[in-house]
Amino acid sequence: MTLLAQAADGPSCYGRLTNEWLCWDYVVDYRPEIVEATIEHVAITLASVAFALALSMPLALLARRVPRLESAVLGVSTGLYTVPSLALFPLLVPFTGLSPTTVVIGLGLYALTILVRAILEGLRAVPEEVRESARGLGYGDGRLLLRIELPLAVPVVMAGLRVATVSTVALTTVGSLVAYGGLGNLIADGVQSNFRAQLLTAAVLCVVLAVLLDVLIVLSQRLLTPWTRTAG
């Protein structure tokens, strides 16, 4: 087969003879796979962060209500973050199988170390005189939490949420260990096959997703805290 015939087997920037990092032909030809991986990546990331928030809130409230448990709660949440994903995911597989649930639970547990601390610090940042004023107006503990403390804690909590979300976008790629890593599946395949265009495209999309989600959280914070815009 001649050199021209070999070159004609594939696009100009990837194929038998070429393996370029920047290749729009790859994006066009593999668009369905890229879109599917991106959607899976976003879904797993959002589910993981939501799961982490659902666990973090009661844990943070427990640690605040029972001070002697604070060290234990923070210690356990931090300890979970130190467990390598290579060990955590296989430990979960017998219970959840090779499914997205395995990745969501694992990533949610990793995010606890950030979110539990953020919620605790946010609640502590509420001035005590504000609490006393609310109690003087007849606010009970539940109403005080929902109407006063949590809204005032939003800026600190959102700061932690931003960090947790961005880190989860990156960690979702590790889900490729159980075949549910979103863009991580493309990255792993690109590394194994030395497919540069696929590797770079998936990596860039991870960065783009992290930036977009971070911007969305910032915008959400502005909507939830209109008094900060007025003060500015």
Backbone as CSV, one residue per row, in Angstrom:
resi,resn,N_x,N_y,N_z,CA_x,CA_y,CA_z,C_x,C_y,C_z
1,MET,0.853,-1.202,0.000,0.000,0.000,0.000,0.884,1.245,0.000
2,THR,0.619,2.187,-0.856,1.426,3.390,-0.960,1.166,4.315,0.213
3,LEU,2.070,5.272,0.379,1.934,6.245,1.452,0.650,7.047,1.304
4,LEU,0.294,7.399,0.069,-0.923,8.165,-0.182,-2.153,7.353,0.193
5,ALA,-2.123,6.058,-0.112,-3.256,5.205,0.212,-3.420,5.065,1.714
6,GLN,-2.300,4.945,2.454,-2.361,4.860,3.908,-2.931,6.133,4.499
7,ALA,-2.495,7.263,3.982,-2.965,8.554,4.492,-4.446,8.732,4.241
8,ALA,-4.932,8.116,3.152,-6.338,8.276,2.811,-7.253,7.424,3.686
9,ASP,-6.638,6.519,4.490,-7.455,5.650,5.340,-8.177,6.415,6.431
10,GLY,-7.708,7.579,6.794,-8.323,8.316,7.893,-8.169,9.801,7.711
11,PRO,-8.717,10.600,8.630,-8.601,12.051,8.564,-7.144,12.491,8.593
12,SER,-6.931,13.730,8.265,-5.562,14.225,8.141,-4.827,14.312,9.468
13,CYS,-5.555,14.513,10.575,-4.861,14.736,11.854,-4.904,13.541,12.789
14,TYR,-5.600,12.461,12.424,-5.471,11.216,13.179,-5.692,10.051,12.236
15,GLY,-4.974,8.988,12.485,-5.026,7.835,11.592,-3.748,7.038,11.728
16,ARG,-3.431,6.278,10.702,-2.243,5.431,10.777,-0.956,6.232,10.778
17,LEU,-0.957,7.333,10.056,0.289,8.079,9.885,0.384,9.307,10.774
18,THR,-0.729,9.773,11.287,-0.704,10.997,12.090,-1.401,10.760,13.425
19,ASN,-0.933,11.493,14.433,-1.514,11.374,15.779,-1.349,12.718,16.475
20,GLU,-2.058,13.715,15.956,-1.888,15.068,16.455,-2.738,15.307,17.706
21,TRP,-2.281,16.238,18.545,-3.010,16.590,19.761,-4.278,17.377,19.427
22,LEU,-4.145,18.345,18.546,-5.287,19.171,18.154,-5.875,18.623,16.864
23,CYS,-7.113,18.145,16.927,-7.703,17.518,15.752,-9.217,17.709,15.785
24,TRP,-9.715,18.660,15.011,-11.153,18.905,14.959,-11.880,17.757,14.273
25,ASP,-11.204,17.061,13.359,-11.818,15.908,12.702,-12.236,14.867,13.726
26,TYR,-11.427,14.675,14.754,-11.773,13.723,15.802,-13.066,14.145,16.495
27,VAL,-13.184,15.441,16.825,-14.383,15.949,17.508,-15.624,15.707,16.654
28,VAL,-15.500,15.934,15.349,-16.638,15.742,14.441,-16.989,14.265,14.302
29,ASP,-15.979,13.436,14.091,-16.216,12.012,13.829,-16.700,11.262,15.069
30,TYR,-16.231,11.679,16.226,-16.571,10.981,17.473,-17.554,11.786,18.335
31,ARG,-18.295,12.655,17.699,-19.212,13.519,18.453,-20.198,12.744,19.338
32,PRO,-20.844,11.701,18.847,-21.793,10.966,19.715,-21.120,10.424,20.980
33,GLU,-19.915,9.851,20.844,-19.207,9.322,22.003,-18.826,10.433,22.976
34,ILE,-18.396,11.572,22.436,-17.996,12.696,23.288,-19.197,13.251,24.042
35,VAL,-20.313,13.426,23.336,-21.522,13.945,23.977,-22.014,12.994,25.064
36,GLU,-22.031,11.712,24.770,-22.490,10.724,25.753,-21.602,10.732,26.995
37,ALA,-20.284,10.791,26.790,-19.349,10.811,27.917,-19.500,12.085,28.734
38,THR,-19.729,13.207,28.056,-19.889,14.484,28.757,-21.157,14.493,29.611
39,ILE,-22.256,13.993,29.037,-23.520,13.930,29.786,-23.367,13.032,31.007
40,GLU,-22.727,11.900,30.831,-22.504,10.992,31.956,-21.641,11.661,33.018
41,HIS,-20.634,12.395,32.596,-19.727,13.077,33.519,-20.491,14.106,34.355
42,VAL,-21.316,14.899,33.696,-22.089,15.923,34.402,-23.077,15.268,35.370
43,ALA,-23.761,14.224,34.917,-24.755,13.555,35.757,-24.115,12.968,37.010
44,ILE,-22.990,12.306,36.854,-22.314,11.700,38.008,-21.799,12.780,38.953
45,THR,-21.251,13.847,38.396,-20.734,14.939,39.239,-21.857,15.564,40.061
46,LEU,-22.966,15.909,39.422,-24.071,16.556,40.129,-24.690,15.619,41.171
47,ALA,-24.844,14.349,40.812,-25.397,13.389,41.764,-24.472,13.208,42.960
48,SER,-23.173,13.191,42.716,-22.207,13.016,43.804,-22.227,14.204,44.756
49,VAL,-22.272,15.409,44.210,-22.292,16.606,45.048,-23.602,16.686,45.837
50,ALA,-24.712,16.335,45.182,-26.009,16.338,45.867,-26.013,15.323,47.007
51,PHE,-25.454,14.146,46.764,-25.356,13.119,47.805,-24.492,13.605,48.958
52,ALA,-23.381,14.264,48.629,-22.492,14.784,49.674,-23.186,15.859,50.505
53,LEU,-23.938,16.732,49.848,-24.683,17.767,50.578,-25.719,17.149,51.509
54,ALA,-26.404,16.119,51.017,-27.432,15.462,51.824,-26.836,14.823,53.070
55,LEU,-25.592,14.349,52.984,-24.923,13.771,54.153,-24.281,14.842,55.027
56,SER,-23.739,15.865,54.387,-22.969,16.877,55.118,-23.825,17.704,56.057
57,MET,-25.027,18.056,55.627,-25.872,18.921,56.444,-26.187,18.311,57.805
58,PRO,-26.740,17.088,57.868,-27.006,16.521,59.195,-25.746,16.282,60.013
59,LEU,-24.647,15.908,59.347,-23.397,15.694,60.082,-22.889,17.000,60.700
60,ALA,-22.962,18.078,59.928,-22.512,19.380,60.444,-23.418,19.853,61.585
61,LEU,-24.707,19.669,61.451,-25.645,20.071,62.503,-25.426,19.240,63.765
62,LEU,-25.149,17.948,63.583,-24.857,17.083,64.730,-23.589,17.541,65.442
63,ALA,-22.551,17.850,64.656,-21.291,18.293,65.244,-21.454,19.616,65.989
64,ARG,-22.312,20.490,65.484,-22.527,21.768,66.159,-23.369,21.603,67.417
65,ARG,-24.360,20.733,67.352,-25.269,20.553,68.481,-24.601,19.786,69.624
66,VAL,-23.726,18.832,69.267,-23.012,18.025,70.270,-21.515,18.264,70.080
67,PRO,-20.958,19.295,70.691,-19.560,19.678,70.454,-18.555,18.545,70.641
68,ARG,-18.844,17.625,71.567,-17.873,16.555,71.807,-17.765,15.578,70.632
69,LEU,-18.760,15.645,69.725,-18.716,14.787,68.548,-18.058,15.460,67.344
70,GLU,-17.750,16.735,67.472,-17.208,17.470,66.323,-15.912,16.869,65.814
71,SER,-15.007,16.562,66.728,-13.722,15.994,66.310,-13.911,14.662,65.598
72,ALA,-14.854,13.856,66.102,-15.101,12.556,65.480,-15.685,12.715,64.083
73,VAL,-16.658,13.627,63.943,-17.286,13.849,62.639,-16.260,14.353,61.630
74,LEU,-15.483,15.357,62.029,-14.475,15.899,61.117,-13.379,14.876,60.834
75,GLY,-13.034,14.091,61.844,-12.002,13.079,61.653,-12.422,12.004,60.670
76,VAL,-13.672,11.540,60.790,-14.162,10.502,59.880,-14.266,11.036,58.456
77,SER,-14.815,12.249,58.299,-14.956,12.813,56.954,-13.597,13.045,56.306
78,THR,-12.630,13.472,57.093,-11.277,13.666,56.550,-10.610,12.334,56.254
79,GLY,-10.839,11.349,57.140,-10.250,10.031,56.934,-10.736,9.375,55.659
80,LEU,-12.014,9.568,55.327,-12.548,8.989,54.096,-11.840,9.539,52.868
81,TYR,-11.447,10.815,52.940,-10.784,11.443,51.793,-9.408,10.830,51.535
82,THR,-8.820,10.243,52.570,-7.482,9.665,52.421,-7.506,8.257,51.837
83,VAL,-8.704,7.659,51.738,-8.798,6.305,51.175,-8.617,6.381,49.668
84,PRO,-7.630,5.695,49.103,-7.419,5.754,47.649,-8.641,5.218,46.897
85,SER,-8.941,5.838,45.776,-10.072,5.375,44.972,-9.857,3.953,44.479
86,LEU,-8.593,3.571,44.283,-8.294,2.210,43.855,-8.751,1.186,44.882
87,ALA,-8.862,1.626,46.146,-9.345,0.736,47.201,-10.820,0.950,47.488
88,LEU,-11.278,2.215,47.456,-12.659,2.522,47.826,-13.673,1.928,46.849
89,PHE,-13.448,2.114,45.561,-14.406,1.623,44.580,-14.560,0.099,44.631
90,PRO,-13.466,-0.671,44.676,-13.626,-2.128,44.803,-14.355,-2.537,46.085
91,LEU,-14.197,-1.745,47.166,-14.910,-2.058,48.407,-16.418,-1.860,48.252
92,LEU,-16.800,-0.911,47.402,-18.221,-0.625,47.200,-18.877,-1.561,46.188
93,VAL,-18.086,-2.087,45.273,-18.634,-2.899,44.176,-19.484,-4.081,44.668
94,PRO,-19.083,-4.819,45.724,-19.930,-5.932,46.173,-21.331,-5.499,46.590
95,PHE,-21.481,-4.232,46.990,-22.776,-3.734,47.452,-23.564,-3.006,46.355
96,THR,-22.855,-2.317,45.487,-23.535,-1.495,44.477,-23.297,-1.978,43.043
97,GLY,-22.374,-2.932,42.873,-22.102,-3.459,41.548,-21.306,-2.488,40.690
98,LEU,-21.052,-2.894,39.455,-20.359,-2.028,38.505,-21.385,-1.071,37.907
99,SER,-21.670,-0.014,38.637,-22.743,0.904,38.243,-22.351,2.330,38.599
100,PRO,-23.084,3.312,38.051,-22.809,4.708,38.429,-22.982,4.958,39.923
101,THR,-23.815,4.165,40.588,-24.028,4.332,42.029,-22.726,4.187,42.797
102,THR,-21.882,3.267,42.359,-20.581,3.070,43.005,-19.759,4.347,42.956
103,VAL,-19.743,4.987,41.799,-18.964,6.211,41.625,-19.583,7.359,42.421
104,VAL,-20.907,7.474,42.386,-21.589,8.563,43.092,-21.333,8.472,44.590
105,ILE,-21.457,7.283,45.163,-21.224,7.119,46.607,-19.772,7.431,46.948
106,GLY,-18.850,6.898,46.160,-17.432,7.135,46.432,-17.074,8.603,46.365
107,LEU,-17.495,9.294,45.319,-17.173,10.710,45.170,-17.901,11.549,46.218
108,GLY,-19.129,11.145,46.572,-19.853,11.861,47.621,-19.125,11.788,48.948
109,LEU,-18.581,10.625,49.264,-17.824,10.473,50.514,-16.564,11.330,50.499
110,TYR,-15.927,11.438,49.336,-14.732,12.280,49.236,-15.068,13.754,49.473
111,ALA,-16.238,14.184,49.022,-16.609,15.594,49.150,-17.005,15.981,50.570
112,LEU,-17.252,14.993,51.430,-17.674,15.296,52.800,-16.656,16.146,53.539
113,THR,-15.386,15.863,53.347,-14.355,16.577,54.103,-14.394,18.080,53.857
114,ILE,-14.821,18.482,52.661,-14.908,19.907,52.334,-16.234,20.490,52.801
115,LEU,-17.328,19.791,52.512,-18.655,20.350,52.759,-19.018,20.393,54.242
116,VAL,-18.644,19.382,55.002,-18.953,19.396,56.437,-18.288,20.592,57.107
117,ARG,-17.030,20.812,56.786,-16.310,21.954,57.372,-16.910,23.284,56.902
118,ALA,-17.281,23.343,55.625,-17.840,24.592,55.096,-19.155,24.943,55.789
119,ILE,-20.007,23.950,55.985,-21.293,24.207,56.645,-21.083,24.616,58.094
120,LEU,-20.174,23.938,58.775,-19.880,24.294,60.160,-19.363,25.719,60.278
121,GLU,-18.408,26.058,59.417,-17.837,27.405,59.463,-18.871,28.450,59.080
122,GLY,-19.741,28.118,58.133,-20.787,29.054,57.738,-21.739,29.351,58.882
123,LEU,-22.141,28.334,59.610,-23.041,28.525,60.746,-22.357,29.295,61.874
124,ARG,-21.078,29.039,62.071,-20.340,29.755,63.114,-20.149,31.231,62.772
125,ALA,-20.188,31.536,61.482,-19.972,32.923,61.064,-21.188,33.802,61.324
126,VAL,-22.321,33.195,61.650,-23.526,33.982,61.945,-23.326,34.698,63.283
127,PRO,-23.446,36.019,63.332,-23.229,36.756,64.586,-24.188,36.300,65.683
128,GLU,-23.676,36.169,66.897,-24.501,35.706,68.006,-25.622,36.686,68.317
129,GLU,-25.368,37.981,68.105,-26.422,38.953,68.383,-27.610,38.786,67.437
130,VAL,-27.345,38.299,66.219,-28.429,38.034,65.282,-29.293,36.886,65.805
131,ARG,-28.637,35.847,66.319,-29.397,34.733,66.896,-30.234,35.192,68.080
132,GLU,-29.632,35.991,68.944,-30.354,36.457,70.127,-31.558,37.305,69.737
133,SER,-31.387,38.127,68.721,-32.511,38.953,68.262,-33.643,38.085,67.720
134,ALA,-33.266,37.038,66.958,-34.285,36.145,66.400,-35.015,35.395,67.513
135,ARG,-34.269,34.938,68.503,-34.913,34.251,69.627,-35.849,35.202,70.379
136,GLY,-35.446,36.464,70.495,-36.301,37.450,71.156,-37.597,37.682,70.410
137,LEU,-37.579,37.414,69.094,-38.796,37.564,68.285,-39.626,36.286,68.264
138,GLY,-39.187,35.309,69.027,-39.965,34.074,69.133,-39.553,32.966,68.190
139,TYR,-38.400,33.062,67.557,-37.945,32.017,66.652,-37.508,30.786,67.448
140,GLY,-38.008,29.620,67.054,-37.526,28.373,67.616,-36.275,27.911,66.899
141,ASP,-35.716,26.795,67.350,-34.465,26.312,66.767,-34.597,26.023,65.268
142,GLY,-35.682,25.342,64.881,-35.855,25.000,63.475,-36.045,26.222,62.594
143,ARG,-36.886,27.117,63.046,-37.138,28.339,62.268,-35.899,29.219,62.239
144,LEU,-35.184,29.258,63.339,-33.944,30.037,63.394,-32.935,29.508,62.382
145,LEU,-32.831,28.191,62.292,-31.882,27.579,61.361,-32.253,27.888,59.913
146,LEU,-33.534,27.668,59.577,-33.971,27.798,58.186,-34.097,29.245,57.725
147,ARG,-34.535,30.117,58.607,-34.829,31.494,58.205,-33.668,32.459,58.445
148,ILE,-32.800,32.144,59.379,-31.734,33.086,59.743,-30.338,32.518,59.480
149,GLU,-30.025,31.392,60.113,-28.653,30.885,60.097,-28.217,30.401,58.704
150,LEU,-29.018,29.547,58.094,-28.619,29.022,56.788,-28.503,30.109,55.716
151,PRO,-29.469,31.038,55.617,-29.289,32.111,54.625,-28.015,32.925,54.848
152,LEU,-27.692,33.224,56.119,-26.482,34.000,56.394,-25.211,33.166,56.185
153,ALA,-25.357,31.847,56.252,-24.197,30.969,56.058,-23.931,30.676,54.583
154,VAL,-24.845,31.089,53.705,-24.738,30.755,52.283,-23.380,31.120,51.666
155,PRO,-22.830,32.315,51.882,-21.548,32.637,51.227,-20.432,31.657,51.575
156,VAL,-20.317,31.268,52.842,-19.259,30.340,53.249,-19.545,28.948,52.709
157,VAL,-20.795,28.525,52.798,-21.168,27.200,52.291,-20.929,27.116,50.788
158,MET,-21.287,28.176,50.075,-21.091,28.186,48.622,-19.614,28.127,48.256
159,ALA,-18.783,28.768,49.052,-17.339,28.704,48.794,-16.859,27.255,48.888
160,GLY,-17.338,26.537,49.911,-16.985,25.126,50.026,-17.576,24.296,48.910
161,LEU,-18.802,24.629,48.510,-19.460,23.900,47.428,-18.701,24.064,46.116
162,ARG,-18.170,25.253,45.881,-17.391,25.475,44.663,-16.164,24.574,44.629
163,VAL,-15.461,24.505,45.745,-14.268,23.659,45.809,-14.645,22.187,45.635
164,ALA,-15.716,21.775,46.323,-16.136,20.376,46.242,-16.563,20.005,44.827
165,THR,-17.275,20.899,44.168,-17.766,20.606,42.816,-16.626,20.516,41.818
166,VAL,-15.718,21.471,41.874,-14.588,21.461,40.934,-13.724,20.224,41.150
167,SER,-13.473,19.865,42.406,-12.663,18.678,42.673,-13.392,17.410,42.238
168,THR,-14.724,17.399,42.372,-15.497,16.230,41.961,-15.476,16.063,40.447
169,VAL,-15.489,17.162,39.710,-15.378,17.077,38.249,-14.097,16.332,37.875
170,ALA,-13.015,16.652,38.562,-11.745,15.977,38.275,-11.767,14.520,38.734
171,LEU,-12.320,14.286,39.932,-12.314,12.935,40.477,-13.264,11.989,39.748
172,THR,-14.268,12.533,39.088,-15.206,11.681,38.348,-14.479,10.829,37.316
173,THR,-13.377,11.336,36.793,-12.621,10.576,35.798,-12.141,9.240,36.359
174,VAL,-11.959,9.178,37.688,-11.485,7.939,38.304,-12.541,6.850,38.202
175,GLY,-13.787,7.256,37.943,-14.845,6.271,37.769,-14.607,5.329,36.607
176,SER,-13.635,5.641,35.769,-13.302,4.737,34.659,-12.840,3.379,35.184
177,LEU,-12.467,3.324,36.478,-12.073,2.047,37.084,-13.215,1.041,37.048
178,VAL,-14.446,1.560,37.119,-15.619,0.677,37.075,-16.452,0.954,35.822
179,ALA,-15.818,1.563,34.821,-16.421,1.816,33.500,-17.466,2.917,33.514
180,TYR,-17.528,3.713,34.598,-18.468,4.833,34.654,-17.710,6.092,35.089
181,GLY,-16.836,6.556,34.211,-16.042,7.727,34.528,-16.314,8.910,33.629
182,GLY,-17.385,8.832,32.820,-17.679,9.948,31.926,-16.522,10.199,30.984
183,LEU,-16.022,11.400,31.009,-14.876,11.747,30.164,-13.628,10.974,30.571
184,GLY,-13.619,10.476,31.799,-12.491,9.657,32.243,-12.338,8.387,31.432
185,ASN,-13.451,7.858,30.918,-13.367,6.681,30.054,-12.594,7.002,28.773
186,LEU,-12.867,8.192,28.220,-12.140,8.607,27.012,-10.672,8.853,27.322
187,ILE,-10.405,9.446,28.484,-9.017,9.715,28.867,-8.255,8.406,29.043
188,ALA,-8.859,7.455,29.750,-8.195,6.170,29.972,-7.934,5.452,28.651
189,ASP,-8.914,5.474,27.776,-8.744,4.830,26.472,-7.696,5.557,25.638
190,GLY,-7.688,6.899,25.747,-6.699,7.672,25.005,-5.280,7.393,25.471
191,VAL,-5.120,7.195,26.783,-3.793,6.877,27.323,-3.349,5.494,26.863
192,GLN,-4.241,4.513,26.953,-3.890,3.139,26.590,-3.555,3.002,25.107
193,SER,-4.296,3.729,24.266,-4.085,3.607,22.819,-3.192,4.717,22.256
194,ASN,-2.713,5.599,23.129,-1.909,6.745,22.707,-2.638,7.578,21.656
195,PHE,-3.940,7.759,21.869,-4.784,8.548,20.969,-4.778,9.986,21.501
196,ARG,-3.885,10.791,20.973,-3.650,12.122,21.535,-4.867,13.037,21.440
197,ALA,-5.526,13.038,20.305,-6.677,13.925,20.115,-7.776,13.607,21.122
198,GLN,-8.021,12.320,21.352,-9.054,11.925,22.306,-8.667,12.325,23.721
199,LEU,-7.417,12.093,24.075,-6.923,12.425,25.407,-7.036,13.921,25.680
200,LEU,-6.574,14.738,24.755,-6.596,16.185,24.958,-8.024,16.727,24.960
201,THR,-8.856,16.239,24.066,-10.245,16.717,23.994,-10.980,16.437,25.293
202,ALA,-10.847,15.226,25.820,-11.529,14.865,27.061,-11.003,15.685,28.230
203,ALA,-9.692,15.896,28.277,-9.103,16.677,29.367,-9.582,18.128,29.324
204,VAL,-9.617,18.710,28.128,-10.077,20.095,27.988,-11.549,20.219,28.383
205,LEU,-12.355,19.238,28.004,-13.773,19.270,28.366,-13.963,19.193,29.879
206,CYS,-13.107,18.452,30.568,-13.177,18.406,32.033,-12.945,19.791,32.630
207,VAL,-11.961,20.502,32.096,-11.670,21.851,32.578,-12.840,22.782,32.284
208,VAL,-13.390,22.671,31.082,-14.525,23.519,30.708,-15.716,23.263,31.624
209,LEU,-16.002,21.998,31.904,-17.105,21.658,32.795,-16.895,22.241,34.193
210,ALA,-15.674,22.137,34.689,-15.372,22.667,36.018,-15.608,24.174,36.071
211,VAL,-15.176,24.876,35.024,-15.350,26.334,34.981,-16.830,26.691,34.891
212,LEU,-17.572,25.991,34.043,-19.001,26.288,33.874,-19.779,26.043,35.161
213,LEU,-19.512,24.936,35.825,-20.217,24.640,37.077,-19.848,25.643,38.159
214,ASP,-18.599,26.060,38.182,-18.172,27.069,39.154,-18.906,28.380,38.926
215,VAL,-19.034,28.778,37.665,-19.755,30.013,37.330,-21.224,29.902,37.736
216,LEU,-21.838,28.746,37.490,-23.237,28.547,37.861,-23.437,28.654,39.372
217,ILE,-22.496,28.127,40.136,-22.600,28.217,41.597,-22.468,29.662,42.052
218,VAL,-21.557,30.407,41.442,-21.398,31.820,41.788,-22.677,32.592,41.485
219,LEU,-23.266,32.329,40.329,-24.520,33.003,39.968,-25.647,32.621,40.929
220,SER,-25.678,31.349,41.317,-26.693,30.898,42.275,-26.520,31.595,43.621
221,GLN,-25.273,31.767,44.013,-25.018,32.462,45.279,-25.518,33.901,45.229
222,ARG,-25.309,34.559,44.110,-25.778,35.938,43.973,-27.303,36.013,44.040
223,LEU,-27.974,35.003,43.487,-29.431,34.979,43.549,-29.930,34.707,44.964
224,LEU,-29.193,33.878,45.701,-29.601,33.506,47.052,-29.245,34.567,48.090
225,THR,-28.319,35.430,47.748,-27.893,36.456,48.707,-28.001,37.852,48.076
226,PRO,-29.202,38.307,47.779,-29.363,39.618,47.134,-28.864,40.768,47.988
227,TRP,-28.826,40.580,49.303,-28.367,41.661,50.187,-26.888,41.962,50.002
228,THR,-26.089,40.979,49.531,-24.671,41.237,49.297,-24.481,42.150,48.096
229,ARG,-25.368,42.017,47.091,-25.266,42.917,45.924,-25.659,44.335,46.314
230,THR,-26.672,44.458,47.159,-27.100,45.787,47.599,-26.008,46.460,48.405
231,ALA,-25.357,45.644,49.247,-24.297,46.225,50.073,-23.126,46.676,49.229
232,GLY,-22.889,45.952,48.105,-21.775,46.322,47.232,-22.081,47.561,46.449
